[in-house]
Each structure stands twice: as C-alpha cells, then as structure tokens.
C-alpha cells in the first residue's frame, strides 16, 4: 500500500515521543529529524521535506504544546494539519463553466494510464448524473482509439473519433457534437510521448488554444516517485495545468509524489487512481490522506464508497432481519455480494482506524468469500432458510456440489451460528436503538 513505509517510520517517531511524557525542545527536534529522514526515504522532494519539518518544529516548540497535558498528541495533531496543508488543504473540484460543456483535456506521458483514467473519470461523472463524452485525440499510438472505445463501452459512455484526422479538428468537432447532443462534459484523450518533447507540447498547445479547456489534468504515475513531480512541473510550465491525477496509489509506492506535487507546482491533486478497475478512482482529499498516513484510517471515504457501491435497500433489509433475529444463509449470501462490490477486502479494512498497520503482514484472500458463497449456492432453498436441518449426509452432498470439503461446510455453519449469537447479544443491549430501528 502507498505510504506504508512512511507511516511505519512516523508511527515509530511518535511512539518515542509518547513514551517521554513531558517534552523538551530537543525531543521535538530529534523527532523532526526522524520525520525528515522518513519523508526523504519516501521520495519527497528535499526542499519540501525541509520546509515541512521546519514549520512543524516552529509550531511544536510553542508554549501551547510544551505545557499541554498530552504534548505528544499535540505534535501528532500539528503534523496532521501540516500534512493536510502540504497536499492542498481540501478537495479541489473540477471547474464548472457558466454554460456546458465543461472541457477536460487529459495529458501525460505514454504509459502513465491516461486513456484508462479518461474512462475512469467518465464513469465517475456518469454515476453522478452527468452525460460525459470521450474524445479520441491520440491518433499516433497504435490501438489508442480502440482502447478508448473499449473503456468507453465498459463505462457506458459514448466515444467520439474521426480516425487519423488532425487532433485539433477532432476536438472542435467533438465539442460541436457535445453541444448538439447535450453532453455536459467532454473528456479529451490527447497523445502522449515516452518523454516530453517540443512536438508534443506544440500539439497540446494548439488543442488548448482551439477548445479553451476548463480543466487541464495531468496523469502521472505515483510509482515513478520524484520523476512524477518533475514531469508535473514541466507540463505545468508549458501548459499551465489545473490539476493532477495521481495513479497507482494502491501499489508498492513510497508516496513522495503525492506529498510533493502541490508544493512544487502549486497545482492540486484532484483525483487518485487506486486500482485497475474503472471504479478505482477517488476524489483526492488531503485531510483524509493525511489521516491514512498517520494510521488514523479513512472512514469518510469508506462510507462514501459504501453509499455509491452498495445497494442501500438491500443493506437495510438485511439489517432489519438481523435485528429481528430472522437472518438466514440467503442474507449472508447477499452480504458477500455487497462486500465484493466494495473492492478488495484488505483495501476496505485498511480504511478503518488503526487497521492498516495490523493488516500489514496478514494475507487476506478474497477468494474465501467466493468459496463460502459456492457452499451456500450448493444448498437447497430450505437448507439456506433453515441451516439447522443440515445433517451429515446433506453436508456431504453440499461439499461435493461446491467442490469443497465437509470441514469447510462445518466451518461456514459454525461462523454463521456465532454471528447469530453475537446479533442476539447486541439486540439484548439496546441494538435496535443503536441501529436506528
């Protein structure tokens, strides 16, 4: 996961502070030296790391912290606030023009994931009730148009293309079509290069001058570390970008780019790519990212993902059945389906406060849910509704039908029984009031 190494080192530095009780100025400065080293190891720009620790030190050696009953916690609070400020302070939205369509020009080096993220952004906008149009403006890379058509089809969004016509002409025609057909967002997939060159920049400038985009978003790969920041700085100098989409933040990356881009370019990170699926795009919230880095979790993002991806009516139905002690294996099967929609289980759990560190060395296999679902699907309707009737011969049949062992069937039934007991205990302790029923 992104920032894993940085989070561990910051946690160790703060743990030493907490063990001291009352803090001296030297204690704070020593901790900030460790923080600066941790930032540099995470590939944060040197000047950014230096300025960050200087600001934290200046605030942390103040009387408010030194005379506090919990000085170490006050230092963590200051680090949290400064990390948030470093990454931009708050969410930065796409520009909404007075009259549609909003025109988003996507740019970046070849291989950064630009075309895929055009599709991700289009799907996100569509899920919010908008009518985006994708534009195939990359006429050079083999199969670029076809790739955009594929991701457009997966996202359920129309793709405008004119083959190998000049990109400026394609973009102008696409905007004309968007106005005629009521598309309120136009997302232009422009050509990339293996490296920045004058020919690329001239073409991007020509498109910019021709269509006057409301947003110019640069797609950069977080796994390239400090090079991602250098690319962002160069594109900003040439095109005056309005924001950045940082990809592969779910990967084994040190995360320095996310902490440096805003400080070096002055332009915000607007979105973060967190996986390979078209749903794996998040609005970038600096405050939530700071909380994740400091091991405080990201419950707000988890709630938002649940609201978007989960069937609220089905969730409420299962909750009611649980509290009425009517839950059966059909309900458990529905729960598996709901959780699967949220994405990898380890990713979901890591957003819970304090869980990311505990999950570091834990191997969570998402296929376990598939195996349990297969067992339930091998049961009859009567067996799912009344698990108590499942005797040894039925267990053997269910195991054979699902390709599992009898032990696996027993384990599922035991877990379900334990869940029922836990729900019963909650009901006896005012569970209805706690869940709002």
C-alpha positions, 0 to 999 in steps of 0.5 A: 500500500502507498505510504506504508513505509512512511507511516511505519517510520512516523508511527515509530517517531511518535511512539518515542515521543509518547513514551517521554511524557513531558517534552523538551525542545530537543525531543521535538527536534530529534523527532523532526529529524526522524520525520525528515529522514522518513519523508526523504526515504519516501521520495519527497522532494528535499526542499519540501521535506525541509520546509515541512519539518521546519514549520512543524518544529516552529509550531511544536516548540510553542508554549501551547504544546510544551505545557499541554497535558498530552504534548505528544498528541499535540505534535501528532495533531500539528503534523496532521494539519501540516500534512493536510496543508502540504497536499492542498488543504481540501478537495479541489473540484473540477471547474464548472463553466457558466454554460456546458460543456465543461472541457477536460483535456487529459495529458501525460506521458505514454504509459502513465494510464491516461486513456484508462483514467479518461474512462475512469473519470467518465464513469465517475461523472456518469454515476453522478448524473452527468452525460460525459463524452470521450474524445479520441485525440491520440491518433499516433499510438497504435490501438489508442482509439480502440482502447478508448472505445473499449473503456468507453463501452465498459463505462457506458459512455459514448466515444467520439473519433474521426480516425487519423484526422488532425487532433485539433479538428477532432476536438472542435468537432467533438465539442460541436457534437457535445453541444448538439447532443447535450453532453455536459462534459467532454473528456479529451484523450490527447497523445502522449510521448515516452518523454516530453518533447517540443512536438508534443507540447506544440500539439497540446498547445494548439488543442488548448488554444482551439477548445479553451479547456476548463480543466487541464489534468495531468496523469502521472504515475505515483510509482515513478516517485520524484520523476512524477513531480518533475514531469508535473512541473514541466507540463505545468510550465508549458501548459499551465495545468489545473490539476493532477491525477495521481495513479497507482496509489494502491501499489508498492509506492513510497508516496513522495509524489503525492506529498510533493506535487502541490508544493512544487507546482502549486497545482492540486491533486484532484483525483487518485487512481487506486486500482485497475478497475474503472471504479478505482478512482477517488476524489483526492482529499488531503485531510483524509490522506493525511489521516491514512498516513498517520494510521488514523484510517479513512472512514469518510471515504469508506462510507462514501464508497459504501453509499455509491457501491452498495445497494442501500435497500438491500443493506437495510433489509438485511439489517432489519432481519438481523435485528429481528433475529430472522437472518438466514444463509440467503442474507449472508449470501447477499452480504458477500455480494455487497462486500465484493462490490466494495473492492478488495477486502484488505483495501476496505479494512485498511480504511478503518482506524488503526487497521492498516498497520495490523493488516500489514503482514496478514494475507487476506484472500478474497477468494474465501468469500467466493468459496463460502458463497459456492457452499451456500449456492450448493444448498437447497432453498430450505437448507439456506432458510433453515441451516439447522436441518443440515445433517451429515449426509446433506453436508456431504452432498453440499461439499461435493456440489461446491467442490469443497470439503465437509470441514469447510461446510462445518466451518461456514455453519459454525461462523454463521451460528456465532454471528447469530449469537453475537446479533442476539447479544447486541439486540439484548443491549439496546441494538435496535436503538443503536441501529436506528430501528 
